[in-house]
Amino acid sequence: MTFNSYIICGTPRTGSTLLCDLLAKTNRAGRPDSFYGGAFRGDWAKEWKLPEPGTMDRAAYERLYLDTAIRKGTGDTPIFGLRLMREDVANLSDLLNLVYPGFSADNARFERAFGRCLYIHLNRADKLAQAVSYIKARQSGLWHIAPDGTEIERLGEPQPLRYDYGQIRAETERLEAFEHDWQAWFEAENIRPIRISYEALAHEPASTLIDLCAALGIEPPGRTEIMPGVAPLADAINAEWIARYRAEV
């Protein structure tokens, strides 16, 4: 089966940056990124030197944005890759509806825009560890590091790290709700995604990538060619917060 595109369906801190990096490095599976992430659309538009949205008809602007995103997310490969967080699904559907109106289902609208699409559900079984990772990243400002420890992505100045039971509980519940919403959406849209766990991806990135390439119908790289460019950030502080939270529940 040949796919024109894939959508990585995730939530924060599920390893999506690692997976995007692995796929991009194959040079066969697009250049996936969060082109429709609500917080990043303005940055992408500036990087791509698109006109200001207010200077064009809105539908025309969204068509230009879509065409550019597909070109950038495909690169010199035969397939387009998109990372999509659960909270951005409705906005993506609304924006694509301006370009391709008349579809009653998200899945049909997405396939009209991106072609035959493989959905990849990226999930993290340990929601508490996921919540702690998210909160710690927000406080520290550091979101991703390379295997050698150098910073890849910093989104803010470091703040003092502070354990907060209420914040961890709320974030855990939010992530659980996102996961429930993904499952409900897959069922409503009659989608059977490829399922990848954060735990498997983190421990066996090469095997995960090879299996995913097979699902996409593209030739996988050799195991010795697969070099993850993103490393886990969890440390003793993560473990301390997790243990403290469990003791207080």
N, C-alpha and C positions, 0 to 999 in steps of 0.2 A: 504494500500500500504506500502510495506516495503522498507526502504532505507538502503543502506550500508554506506552512507556518506552524508555530507552536506557541502556546501561552503557558507560562509558568504561573500557576495559581497558588499564591502563598500568603503568609502573614509575616509580620516583622520577626526577625531573628530565627528563621527556619533554614538558613543556609542558602538563600537565593542568590546572594552575591557570589558565593563560591560556585554555585551551579552555572550562573551566567558566565563566569570566568572560564570554567572548564569547557563549556560549549563554544565560546568564542575562540578559544585556543585550538579547536579542531580545524579551524579555517574551512569548515564545511557546513556549519550549523548557525549561520547568522551572527549578529552582534546584539544579543538580547539586552534590554535595559527597560527601565520604568518610564517609557515615553509618555504614558498617560497617567503617571502618578500626579495627584493633585498638587503636591508641593513642588514639582519639578517642571511642569509644562512651560512656565515662563522662562526658566533657565535653558531648556532645550530650544525654545523658539529663538532666544538670543544667540545661542551657539550656532544655530542653523541660519541666522541672519534673516529670519522671516519678517515680513512687514508687521507693524503693530496691528493687533486684532481690530481695533476701531477704524482702521483705514480701509477695510474691505467688508464686503457682504459676509455675514457670519458663516453661511454655508460654504462659500468659496474659501474662506480662511481655513475652515476645518478640513476641507478637501486638500488644500495645500499642505496643512500640517500632517494629515494622514499620509499623503504621498511621500512627504519627506521622511516621516518616521519609518515607513516601510523601506525606503531606500537605505536609510542609515542602519536600520535593524537587520537588513539583509547583507549589506556589504557586498563583497565579491563572492557570495555563496548562493546556493539555489533556494535558501529557505529563510523566512523571516522569523525572528524571535522577539517575544514580548514578555516582560515581567509584569504581573498584575496583582496588586494587593486587594484583598477582599473589599476594603472600603472604597475602592476606586471603580468597582464594576458598574454601578449604576451611572456614574458620570461618563465612563467610556461609552456605554450604550447610548446615552443621551446625545453625546457628541457625534457618534457615528450615525445616529438617526437623522442628523442634519444633512449628512452626505448621502445616505442610503435610506430614505424614509420608506415606511410601508411594511416593515417586518414586525411581526407580533412577538417574536422570540429573540432573546439575546444571541443565542447560538447561531441562528440563521443570519442575523445582522453581522455578527463577527466574521462568519465565513464569507459573506458577501464582500466584506472589507479586506480580509486577510487570506482568502482562499481556503482550501481544505486544511483544517487545523487540528493538531494534536494538543489536547489539554493535559498538562502535567501538574498533578496536585502534590505540592510540597508541604509536608506536615511535620510537626514536632510533637512526639508523644508526651514528653515531660513539659507540660504547660507552666509549671512552677519555675523550672529552670529557664524556660523561654521568657517568662515575665521578668525574672531577675536580670537576665541578660539585657533585656530592653531598657529597664530602669537604670541599670548601671551604665549603659551606653549613653543614655540621655544625660546623666549626671556628669560623666567623665568627658563627654563630647567626642569620644573615640568610638567609632563604629566598626572599623575593620583594620586588621594588620596583615602584613605579609608573613610567610613562614620564617623569615629572618628577624621578625619583630619590628620592622619599619612600618610607619603609619601609611595606610592606604586612603582611609577616609576619616576625616575629622570634621564634625559639623558644629562644633561649638567649643568655647573655652572650658577647660576642666573646672568643675565645681567640687567641693568636698563631698566624698561619698558618704551617703547617709541611709542607714537601714530604716525602712518605714513599712510596718506591717500592713497598714491600711492601703498604702499605695500598691504593694505587691499583690494583695488580695484583689483589688479592683482591676489591676492589669491582667491577672490570671483569669478573672471572669470575663474580661473583654476579649482575650484571646480565645477562650472557650466558645464565646458567642460567635466570633468570626468563623471558627471551625464549623460550628453548627450551620451557619449561614452558607458556607461553601457546600456542605453536604446537601442542604436544601436546594441550592441553586443547581448543582449537578443533576439532581433528581428531576427538578422542574424542567430543565433544558434537555433532558434525556442524554446526558453526557456521561461517558465512562472514561474517566481520566486514567492516565498512567500515574500510579501512586509511588512517591519516593519519600522516605522518612529522613528527617534531619540526621537521625542517629546513624542510619546506613550510609548516607552521603558523607558524613564527617569521618566515619571509620573506614569506609571502603570507597573513596571517591573514584578510583579507576574502574572498579566493577560497575558502579552506578552509572558512570558515563558511557561505558561500553554497552550496557543494556539499553540505555536511553537512545544511543545512536542506532541500535538495531531497531528499536520501536519507530524511530523517525525514518528508517530506510536509507540511512547514510553509512558510509564506511567508517568504522571507529578507528581512532588512532591506536597504535600499539601501546601496551601497558607502560613500557619504559618511556614513552613520549608524553605521558600524562603527568604534568607537574602542577599540582594545585597552587594557585597564587594567593590564596586567602587562608589564614590560620585561625583556629578558635581563640577567643578572647577570655574564656572562662579561667578563673584563677581561684586562689584560696578565699577571696572575698565572696565570690559567687557561692562557693560551698558553705561558707559561714552563714550567709543570709538565708540560704535554702534550709540549712539545719535549724537555724533560729526560728524561721517561719513555721516549720513543721512542729517544733516544740511548743509553739504558741497557739496552734490551731485547736 
